[in-house]
Amino acid sequence: MAVTIKDVAKLANVAPSTVSRVIANNPRISEQTKRRVREAMEELGYHPNYNARSLANRSTQTIGLVMPSSADKALQNPFFPEVLRGISTKAHEKEYTLYLSTGATEEEMLQGVMGMVHGRRVDGIVMLYSRIDDKIMAFLEEQNFPFTVIGKPLVNPDSITHVDNDNFRAAKDVTDHFIGKGHKRIAFVGGNLDLVVTVDRLSGYEKALREADIPYSDDYVVHVEFLKEGGHEAVMELFSLEKPPTALVVADDLMALGIMSKLDEMGLSVPHDVSIISFNNVMLAEYASPPLTSVDINIFQLGYQAVNCLLEKIDDNEVASKRVCIPHQVVDRWSVRTLNESEKVN
């Protein structure tokens, strides 16, 4: 015969309603009582029927995740496993499971999200990106469905709860760092211009050049995918110029590794021939040759806080929208050098 809540209650010497509240992780139940009930559940081999619970309280205890592209492609970049680690840590703390959207195109992704929302498969959604004119974000707003964004929405950011870094400031800091090392021919290698993070970082780069009276040149700005292959493309474009850059602001560590690999093929070395600073500070950056100077954007916290904010929205969808800004830090390694006086030329 199946073990019931009443059996657990009898063994733990509590009321059946107390067992239900422990299963729901009700904060009004003391930790001591929770421990006693959970020990009884384990001893009896009792497993809560979450499907029945969901029907009763109209909760799925599930969070939907929307990737910026098909999952197989996105997960090639170490950013996403790390942000998912932050997301899953917070979700696990609150006994939520995760539901990952799939789809090779934006339209397929939208259909998947519509299925999540209309089918009530999830209680809320975390978008792992912010794109200009994004149909999924517009749909979620229209449905007034609980969601949070990792990144800054371009339109009406005050009306959407989001977690991000100050990407404008981070890119400006990096460019200023190069300028302080005597560099003037500084290139920017960014991702797709549809992504708000790219727009913000490009703006920060431009601002630093302008303040230093260094002319902005379209030739020194390249947009490629956040993958190693994107780095290869960027090198071919930049180092075919008559005056190639002496420094590169690269929007992603994986992209920077692709750049370094291609430079090595061309007989150019980092940092002797060109200096590089990238973003994300994933483990690969530390083990690159030479180790990459990189901007630590605290990826884990981006994911963790995005779920934290989402749970607030799930609890009360009318709660005021807010922005959580995760601080960044430039981690100095060996991929940057200071130019000597004879090298400080335009």
Secondary structure, 3 states (H helix, E strand, C coil): CCCCHHHHHHHHCCCHHHHHHHHCCCCCCCHHHHHHHHHHHHHHCCCCCHHHHHHHHCCCCEEEEECCCCHHHHCCCCHHHHHHHHHHHHHHHCCCEEEECCCCCHHHHHHHHHHHHHCCCCCEEEECCCECCCHHHHHHHHHCCCEEEECCCCCCHHHCCEEECCHHHHHHHHHHHHHHCCCCCEEEEECCCCEHHHHHHHHHHHHHHHHCCCCCCHHHEEECCCCHHHHHHHHHHHCCCCCCCCEEEECCHHHHHHHHHHHHHCCCCCCCCCEEEEECCCHHHHCCCCCCEEEECCHHHHHHHHHHHHHHHHHCCCCCCCEEECCCEEECCCCCCCCCHHHCCC
